[in-house]
Amino acid sequence: MGGVSILGRVEIDSRVMDRYELVDEDDRLWRPGLGDLVRLRTWDIFARFLPGHGCVVDVGGGPGTHAAHLAGRGYDVLLVDPVARHVERARARSGSQPHAPFRAELGEAGRLPVADQTADVVLLMGSLYHLVQRDDRAAALREAARALRPGGALLVEVIARHAWVLDATMKGLLGSSEIWDNFDCNLRVGLSQDPAQLAEGGFWAYFHRPEELRAELEDAGYREIRLVAVEGFAWLLGDLEQRMDNPADLLRAVRLTETEPSMLGTSAHVIGMARKP
C-alpha cells in the first residue's frame, strides 16, 4: 500500500493526493460529450432532490464546479477538499462570481469543519470511491451524519463495479493481455487496479456494487435511501458528443430509466440519496 496523509479519522492514500496534484479535475465535468452528460445529469438530480435553500457542505468538491452551480441557485455552500490546488482554484472561481460566492476550505471527509447538526445537505461526490477501505467509508458517512440536521439530505456518488470493463471495451483496450488480470482484480475485490501494479499517477479507487452502496448507507443509519444512475445507458452511445449539442431529449430518456436496477449496473456512476432520521 502507498503512504497516506492522515487528517482526522480517515486516511487519504498518497496515490489519490498525487493524482489530483497532476490532473485537471475541472476538465472532467466540462469535457464535450461525457463531461456534459455527467454535469447536467448531476445538476438535474440536485434540482429534484435537494431542498430549495439551505447550507450545503460539498465534501471533496474539487475546483468547485458543483459548489459554484449551487451557490448560483441561492444555497450557502462550503466546499471542503484535501487538495490545496483544488481549494485555491475553488476560491478563485468563487471570487469570479461575486453575485453568488461560496467558501472553500482545506479538509477531508473524516473531520469536517462544520458544527454538529448545521448542514441541510452534505455532498460526497467522489470522496467515497477514493476510500477503498469500508471502515474509512463508514467513518465518512458517520461524519456527514454528525454535520447534518435531522432530516438533512445526503448525496453520495460512487463508481459502479463494471464501469472499467465497459469503458475499456469502448476504448478498444481489450487486446492488452494485462487488462484481463486488471478486470479480474476489479470485479473480485472492487479495486480499480492491483495495488502492486498501480502506476504513478494511476487511478486508485473502489468500485461499488449498487446493493453494497445501499447497505453502507443503511449501516450508517440513513433512511429513505434511493439509488439513481448518473449516466445510465447514455455514456455508451457512440454519438454522445453530437447528442449533447441538444441534450434535452436524451436527458429526459435517462431520467426515465435512472432507478431501473439494470441501469444502475450499466452506468459509470451511481448516486445514493438518503436522509438523516
RATAGI-V143729 format. One record per pair of residues at least 6 apart in sequence whose ideal C-beta (glycine too) atoms are under 8 Angstrom apart, sorted by the first residue. I is the first residue (numbers start at 1). J is the second residue. Records with the same first field share a line. If there is no record, write none. Layout:
# RATAGI-V143729
I->J + J
This chain:
# RATAGI-V143729
1->13 + 195
2->13 + 14 + 15 + 195 + 198 + 204
3->13 + 14
4->11 + 12 + 13 + 14
5->11 + 12 + 14 + 17 + 82
6->12
7->82 + 107 + 108 + 110 + 111
8->108 + 110 + 111 + 143
9->110 + 111 + 139 + 143
10->108 + 109 + 110 + 111 + 131 + 136 + 139 + 140 + 143
11->133 + 136
12->82 + 108 + 130
13->130 + 132 + 204
15->198 + 202 + 204
16->130 + 204
17->82 + 83
18->200 + 201
19->201 + 202 + 203 + 204
20->62 + 83 + 85 + 86
21->83 + 85
22->201
23->201
25->62 + 63 + 86
26->62 + 63 + 65 + 89
27->35
28->35 + 38
29->35 + 38 + 39 + 65
30->36 + 39 + 65
32->241 + 244
33->240 + 241 + 244
34->231 + 235 + 240 + 241
36->244 + 247
37->231 + 234 + 235 + 240 + 244 + 247 + 250
38->230 + 231 + 268 + 269
39->65
40->247 + 251
41->230 + 231 + 232 + 251 + 254
42->66 + 125 + 157 + 230 + 271
43->66 + 69
44->251 + 255
45->155 + 228 + 230 + 271 + 273
46->66 + 69 + 70 + 155
49->153 + 155 + 273
50->56 + 70 + 75 + 121 + 153 + 155
51->120 + 121 + 153
52->74
53->74 + 75 + 120
54->75 + 76 + 119 + 120 + 121
55->75 + 76 + 77 + 78 + 118 + 119 + 120 + 121
56->67 + 70 + 75 + 76 + 77 + 78 + 119 + 120 + 121 + 122 + 123
57->77 + 78 + 80 + 112 + 114 + 119 + 121 + 122 + 123 + 144 + 147
58->64 + 66 + 67 + 70 + 77 + 78 + 79 + 80 + 123 + 125
59->80 + 81 + 108 + 109 + 112 + 122 + 123 + 124 + 125 + 127 + 140 + 144
60->80 + 81 + 82 + 108 + 109 + 124 + 125 + 126 + 127 + 130
61->67 + 79 + 80 + 81 + 86 + 90 + 104 + 123 + 125
62->81 + 83 + 86 + 90 + 126
63->86 + 89 + 90 + 93
64->79 + 86 + 89 + 90 + 93 + 94 + 102 + 104
66->123 + 125
67->77 + 79 + 90 + 93 + 94 + 102 + 104
68->93 + 94 + 97 + 100 + 102
70->77 + 102
71->77 + 94 + 97 + 100 + 101 + 102
72->97 + 99 + 100
74->100
75->121
76->102
77->102 + 103
78->102 + 103 + 104 + 105 + 113 + 114
79->87 + 90 + 102 + 103 + 104 + 105
80->104 + 105 + 106 + 107 + 108 + 109 + 112 + 113
81->87 + 90 + 104 + 106 + 107 + 108
82->106 + 107 + 108
84->106
87->104 + 105 + 106
90->102 + 104
91->104
94->101 + 102 + 103 + 104
95->101
105->113
107->113
108->127
109->124 + 127 + 128 + 131 + 139 + 140 + 143 + 144
110->136 + 139 + 140 + 143
111->143
112->122 + 143 + 144 + 146 + 147
114->147
115->147
116->146 + 147
117->146 + 147 + 148 + 149 + 150
118->147 + 149
119->147 + 148 + 149 + 152
120->148 + 149 + 152 + 153
121->148 + 152 + 153 + 154 + 155
122->144 + 147 + 148 + 152 + 153 + 154 + 155
123->155
124->140 + 141 + 144 + 154 + 155 + 156 + 157
125->155 + 156 + 157
126->157
127->140
128->137 + 140 + 141 + 156 + 157 + 158 + 206
129->157 + 158 + 159 + 205 + 206 + 207 + 208
130->204 + 205 + 206
131->137 + 140 + 206
132->190 + 191 + 204 + 205 + 206
134->216
137->206 + 216
138->216 + 219 + 220
141->154 + 156 + 216 + 217 + 220 + 222
142->220 + 221
144->154
145->154 + 220 + 221 + 222 + 276
148->154 + 276
149->276
150->276 + 277
151->275 + 276 + 277
152->275 + 276
153->273 + 274 + 275
154->217 + 222 + 272 + 273 + 274 + 275 + 276
155->271 + 272 + 273
156->213 + 217 + 271 + 272 + 274
157->230 + 269 + 270 + 271 + 272
158->206 + 207 + 208 + 213 + 269 + 270 + 271 + 272
159->192 + 205 + 206 + 207 + 208 + 268 + 269
160->207 + 208 + 209 + 210 + 264 + 265 + 266 + 267 + 268 + 269 + 270
161->186 + 187 + 190 + 207 + 208 + 209 + 265
162->187 + 207 + 265 + 266
163->207 + 267 + 268 + 269
164->182 + 183 + 186 + 192 + 207
165->183 + 186 + 187
166->236 + 266 + 268
167->268
168->174 + 179 + 183
170->236
173->179
178->197
181->194
182->193 + 194 + 197
185->191 + 193 + 194
186->192 + 193 + 207
190->206 + 207 + 208 + 209
191->204 + 205 + 206 + 207
192->202 + 203 + 204 + 205 + 206 + 207
193->202 + 203 + 204
195->204
198->204
208->270
209->265
210->227 + 261 + 264 + 265 + 270
213->227 + 270 + 272
214->225 + 227 + 272
217->225 + 272 + 274
218->225
221->276 + 277
222->274 + 275 + 276 + 277
223->274 + 275 + 276 + 277
224->273 + 274 + 275
225->272 + 273 + 274
226->259 + 272 + 273 + 274
227->259 + 264 + 270 + 271 + 272 + 273
228->258 + 259 + 264 + 270 + 271 + 273
229->254 + 257 + 258 + 259 + 260 + 263 + 264 + 266 + 267 + 269 + 270
230->267 + 268 + 269 + 270 + 271
231->254 + 267 + 268 + 269
232->254 + 257 + 258 + 263 + 266 + 267
233->254 + 257 + 263 + 266 + 267
234->240 + 243 + 250 + 253 + 254
235->267 + 268
236->266
237->243
243->250
244->250
257->263
264->270
